[in-house]
């Protein structure tokens, strides 16, 4: 599936070139570890998560401000456990 391959490539790129080193490391390594195990819905959810600003993800992940990201799906749960 060509579209799926393009989506995977976009996710890999967006996860490792965020603009802040912390998010590059966190999201880039998370994606490298799990990208091949994700189904189409998970890839879509991950793509959406990557559209959120670094500062919001950082506060959500490190400072435990759970109300910043309202989406609660498999990807956000996996990232929190990572």
C-alpha positions as a printed Julia matrix, in Angstrom:
82×3 Matrix{Float64}:
  0.0    0.0    0.0
  1.71   3.14  -1.24
 -0.27   5.58   0.92
  0.58   3.64   4.06
  4.29   3.74   3.17
  4.07   7.5    2.6
  2.31   7.95   5.94
  4.99   5.9    7.7
  7.73   7.98   6.09
  6.0   11.21   7.15
  5.62   9.94  10.71
  9.29   8.94  10.91
 10.36  12.33   9.59
  8.02  14.36  11.81
  8.92  12.39  14.93
 12.65  12.91  14.63
 12.74  16.52  13.44
 10.54  18.29  15.94
 12.6   21.36  16.72
 13.51  20.47  20.28
 16.09  17.84  21.13
 13.95  16.33  23.92
 11.02  15.71  21.62
 13.3   14.49  18.8
 14.67  11.84  21.15
 11.41  10.88  22.82
  9.18  10.74  19.77
 11.85   9.58  17.34
 12.82   6.61  19.5
  9.2    5.79  20.28
  8.35   5.71  16.57
 11.43   3.61  15.72
 10.44   1.06  18.32
  6.74   0.71  17.43
  6.19   1.88  13.84
  6.2   -1.58  12.28
  3.68  -2.95  14.78
  1.02  -0.28  14.23
 -2.13  -0.77  12.18
 -3.74   1.89   9.97
 -5.82   3.41  12.79
 -2.8    3.6   15.09
 -0.74   5.26  12.37
 -3.47   7.83  11.87
 -3.64   8.5   15.61
  0.14   8.84  15.79
  0.14  11.26  12.86
 -2.45  13.39  14.67
 -0.39  13.33  17.87
  2.65  14.53  15.95
  0.7   17.59  14.79
  0.56  18.84  18.39
  3.16  21.41  19.4
  6.27  20.21  21.23
  5.6   22.34  24.29
  2.18  20.75  24.82
  3.47  17.2   24.38
  6.41  17.98  26.68
  4.17  19.24  29.48
  1.77  16.34  28.99
  4.52  13.73  29.05
  7.03  15.07  31.58
  4.98  17.32  33.82
  1.91  15.08  33.94
 -0.53  17.72  32.79
 -3.04  15.26  31.41
 -5.65  17.82  30.42
 -3.43  19.22  27.65
 -4.01  16.29  25.3
 -7.63  15.26  25.31
 -7.23  12.28  22.99
 -7.04   9.04  24.91
 -6.24   6.22  22.53
 -3.82   3.32  22.14
 -1.0    5.59  20.93
 -1.21   8.05  23.83
 -1.33   5.14  26.29
  1.7    3.51  24.63
  3.63   6.79  24.69
  2.84   7.38  28.37
  4.15   3.89  29.2
  7.26   4.39  27.09
